[in-house]
Amino acid sequence: MKKQPMYAIMLLLTVLCTLGAISTMLPQESVSTISLLGYKAHCPFAPVSTLLCLLLAGVCCKIRVRKFRSG
């Protein structure tokens, strides 16, 4: 059974959202503002943006599983 092209797109979105969540937590010394967690993170809204990225990754994953479930 061949997977539809939308499956690959949804999988890519899931991976990109997960990587985005990870990158928001990375420390970066060149940033002038301190994040909500108290350190110089890549994203100044680190906990909020991380949770939003993880939420989007979960939604993409759920849609991918429901739409393209075999059987």
Backbone torsions as a table, in degrees:
resi	resn	phi	psi	omega
1	MET	NA	124.1	-178.6
2	LYS	-86.1	134.9	179.4
3	LYS	-77.3	146.2	178.7
4	GLN	-71.6	154.7	179.3
5	PRO	-62.3	-28.0	179.0
6	MET	-65.6	-27.1	177.2
7	TYR	-60.3	-46.0	-179.7
8	ALA	-65.3	-37.9	179.1
9	ILE	-65.6	-44.5	179.0
10	MET	-65.9	-37.5	176.8
11	LEU	-65.1	-41.6	177.9
12	LEU	-63.1	-42.1	177.3
13	LEU	-62.2	-40.2	178.0
14	THR	-61.5	-46.3	-179.4
15	VAL	-65.7	-43.6	-179.3
16	LEU	-64.1	-40.7	178.1
17	CYS	-65.8	-38.3	178.1
18	THR	-66.4	-43.5	177.2
19	LEU	-65.5	-35.6	175.7
20	GLY	-62.5	-40.7	178.0
21	ALA	-63.4	-40.6	178.9
22	ILE	-66.7	-42.3	-175.9
23	SER	-68.8	-26.2	179.0
24	THR	-67.9	-22.9	-177.7
25	MET	-90.7	-9.7	-176.7
26	LEU	-67.6	134.9	176.3
27	PRO	-72.1	145.7	179.0
28	GLN	-146.5	113.9	-175.5
29	GLU	-69.9	-24.5	-175.9
30	SER	-77.2	-5.7	180.0
31	VAL	-78.0	137.6	-177.9
32	SER	-85.4	-25.8	-178.2
33	THR	-99.7	149.6	178.1
34	ILE	-92.4	137.6	-178.1
35	SER	-70.7	172.4	178.1
36	LEU	-65.3	-16.8	178.7
37	LEU	-87.1	-7.9	175.6
38	GLY	98.8	9.3	175.9
39	TYR	-136.0	167.0	-178.1
40	LYS	-80.3	92.8	-178.7
41	ALA	-95.3	164.1	178.0
42	HIS	-57.3	-34.8	179.8
43	CYS	-120.8	127.3	-178.6
44	PRO	-67.3	-19.1	177.8
45	PHE	-103.8	43.4	-169.4
46	ALA	-49.3	-54.9	-175.6
47	PRO	-68.6	-35.9	-178.3
48	VAL	-71.0	-47.9	-178.9
49	SER	-66.8	-33.8	177.3
50	THR	-63.9	-46.1	179.7
51	LEU	-64.6	-39.1	177.8
52	LEU	-64.6	-41.8	177.6
53	CYS	-63.9	-41.1	178.4
54	LEU	-68.0	-36.1	176.2
55	LEU	-63.5	-45.5	177.4
56	LEU	-62.5	-39.1	177.4
57	ALA	-63.1	-41.4	178.2
58	GLY	-65.5	-40.0	178.5
59	VAL	-64.8	-45.2	178.1
60	CYS	-60.9	-40.3	179.7
61	CYS	-65.6	-44.1	179.0
62	LYS	-62.5	-43.8	178.9
63	ILE	-62.5	-43.3	-179.4
64	ARG	-62.0	-42.6	-179.2
65	VAL	-67.9	-42.9	-177.7
66	ARG	-69.5	-42.3	-176.1
67	LYS	-75.6	-31.5	-171.4
68	PHE	-118.6	25.1	177.4
69	ARG	-69.7	131.9	178.1
70	SER	-85.1	141.5	177.4
71	GLY	116.4	NA	NA
